[in-house]
Amino acid sequence: MTERAIIAEVDAATGDRVKVGKAELLHAMKHFLLPEDILVQLLTRILQRPTEVYTDDTKHPHEYRLFYRLDDANYLLVVVKITPNGAFFASMYPTGRSIKTAHKKMKRVKL
């Protein structure tokens, strides 16, 4: 098993210390036309000051936390995977003018 190249760690509003992997960030860059350093700043902003956070631990072997932030009338979503080895950035993308309906049915995390 190869080690994940961690390029940043972010303290999220939930108390999680989220590790950001290079491969996951490069994948997220496909959804945004931003340089890597600015994307890390945006990711940090969403994790530290989310509008809403939902948790999903029902269908997967690991828990996922969904961090939504409303910016300029559009939502941005950061997905964090919680494992026994820590919290890891999984994905990031815009969802438009609303939170996804399926996510609204999940457990909301109080901040």
C-alpha positions in Angstrom: 0.0 0.0 0.0 1.4 3.4 -0.9 1.4 6.3 1.4 -1.0 9.2 0.7 0.9 12.5 0.0 -0.6 15.0 2.5 -0.2 18.6 1.4 -2.2 20.3 4.1 -4.1 19.8 7.4 -7.1 21.9 8.3 -8.9 22.2 11.7 -12.6 21.9 10.8 -15.5 23.5 12.7 -16.4 20.0 13.9 -13.1 19.6 15.7 -11.7 17.2 13.1 -8.2 17.7 11.9 -8.7 17.1 8.1 -5.7 15.8 6.1 -5.7 17.0 2.5 -4.1 14.6 0.0 -2.5 15.7 -3.2 -4.4 13.3 -5.4 -7.8 14.2 -3.9 -7.0 17.9 -4.3 -6.0 17.4 -8.0 -9.3 15.7 -8.6 -11.2 18.5 -7.0 -9.4 21.0 -9.2 -11.3 19.6 -12.1 -14.5 21.2 -10.6 -12.9 24.6 -10.1 -10.8 26.8 -12.4 -8.5 27.8 -9.5 -4.8 27.3 -8.8 -3.9 24.7 -6.1 -3.0 27.3 -3.4 -6.3 29.2 -3.8 -8.3 26.0 -3.8 -6.7 25.0 -0.5 -7.7 28.4 0.9 -11.3 27.9 -0.3 -11.3 24.4 1.2 -10.1 25.8 4.5 -12.8 28.5 4.5 -15.5 25.9 4.0 -14.2 23.5 6.6 -13.7 26.2 9.2 -16.8 28.3 8.6 -19.5 26.0 7.1 -23.1 27.0 6.7 -24.3 23.5 7.4 -22.7 20.1 8.1 -24.4 16.7 7.6 -23.2 13.3 8.6 -23.7 10.0 6.8 -22.7 6.7 8.5 -25.5 4.4 7.4 -24.5 3.1 4.0 -20.7 3.0 4.2 -18.1 1.3 6.3 -16.8 4.8 7.2 -18.6 8.0 8.3 -18.7 10.9 5.8 -19.2 14.5 6.9 -20.6 16.9 4.3 -19.5 20.5 4.8 -21.7 23.0 2.9 -21.0 26.7 2.6 -23.2 29.3 1.0 -21.2 31.8 -1.0 -22.7 34.3 -3.4 -26.1 32.5 -3.5 -24.4 29.1 -4.4 -23.4 26.2 -2.2 -20.0 24.7 -2.1 -19.6 21.2 -0.7 -16.5 19.5 0.9 -16.7 15.8 1.7 -14.6 14.5 4.5 -14.1 10.7 5.2 -13.8 9.8 8.9 -11.6 6.7 9.4 -9.8 5.0 12.3 -6.7 6.7 11.0 -8.2 10.2 11.0 -10.3 12.6 8.9 -9.4 12.9 5.2 -10.5 15.2 2.5 -12.4 13.2 -0.1 -14.0 15.6 -2.6 -15.1 19.2 -3.2 -17.6 20.6 -5.7 -20.3 23.2 -6.2 -23.9 22.1 -5.8 -25.7 25.2 -7.1 -28.4 27.2 -5.3 -29.4 24.5 -2.8 -28.2 21.7 -0.7 -28.7 18.3 -2.3 -32.1 16.8 -1.3 -30.6 13.5 -0.3 -28.2 15.3 2.0 -31.0 17.2 3.7 -32.3 13.9 4.9 -29.1 13.1 6.7 -28.3 13.9 10.3 -27.4 17.6 10.8 -24.3 18.3 12.9 -24.7 21.0 15.5 -21.8 23.4 15.4 
